[in-house]
Amino acid sequence: MFFGIVIYMYYDDHPPPHFHAQYDGNDCMFSLDGELIKGAMPPRALKLVKEWTELNQDELHKNWERSVSDMPLNWIKPLR
């Protein structure tokens, strides 16, 4: 969680690899590259999610692999 944005992944979720971000009642789905797949979010929050995604590419891909293998996810550092 950072700046009111909550990031999460579901275990054994469907392809393509993605994560979810929730902000102010908006629930969105993003590719692991930070592209918005589904939903809408205010521009500032969208920019923050994309920045966080760019900084955490390796961790996101590792967590996706862990999630589809039903393994506990690793904590990823928030933006500050």
C-alpha positions in Angstrom: 0.0 0.0 0.0 1.3 3.5 -0.9 -0.5 6.9 -1.2 -3.8 5.2 -0.5 -3.3 2.7 -3.4 -3.6 -1.0 -2.4 -1.8 -3.5 -4.7 -2.6 -7.2 -4.6 -2.4 -10.5 -6.5 -4.7 -13.5 -6.2 -3.4 -17.0 -5.8 -3.8 -19.2 -8.9 -5.3 -16.3 -10.9 -6.0 -16.4 -14.6 -3.6 -15.4 -17.4 -2.2 -13.0 -18.5 0.1 -12.2 -15.6 -1.3 -9.2 -13.8 -1.9 -7.5 -10.5 -4.8 -5.5 -9.1 -4.7 -2.0 -7.7 -7.5 -0.4 -5.7 -7.8 3.3 -5.1 -10.7 5.4 -3.9 -13.3 2.8 -4.9 -11.7 2.1 -8.2 -10.5 -1.5 -8.8 -8.2 -2.0 -11.7 -6.2 -4.7 -13.3 -2.7 -4.0 -14.6 -0.2 -6.1 -16.6 3.1 -6.7 -14.9 4.5 -4.0 -17.3 2.2 -1.5 -15.7 -0.3 -1.2 -18.6 -3.9 -0.8 -17.5 -5.9 -3.8 -18.6 -9.3 -3.2 -16.9 -10.9 -0.4 -14.9 -10.3 3.3 -14.5 -8.2 5.3 -12.0 -7.5 9.0 -11.6 -4.5 10.1 -13.6 -2.2 10.8 -10.6 -2.9 7.4 -9.1 -2.4 5.7 -12.5 1.0 7.5 -12.8 2.0 6.3 -9.3 1.1 2.7 -10.1 3.1 2.8 -13.3 6.1 4.2 -11.5 5.9 1.5 -8.8 5.6 -1.2 -11.5 8.7 0.0 -13.3 10.7 0.0 -10.1 9.5 -3.5 -9.2 9.5 -5.6 -12.4 11.6 -8.5 -11.1 9.6 -8.7 -7.9 6.3 -8.7 -9.7 7.3 -11.4 -12.0 8.6 -13.6 -9.2 5.4 -13.0 -7.2 3.3 -14.0 -10.2 5.2 -17.3 -10.4 4.8 -17.8 -6.7 1.0 -17.1 -6.9 0.3 -19.6 -9.6 2.3 -22.2 -7.6 0.3 -21.4 -4.5 3.4 -20.2 -2.7 3.3 -17.2 -0.3 4.0 -13.9 -2.0 7.0 -11.7 -1.1 6.4 -8.2 0.2 7.3 -5.5 -2.3 8.5 -2.1 -1.2 6.0 0.7 -1.6 6.7 4.1 -3.2 7.7 6.8 -0.8 
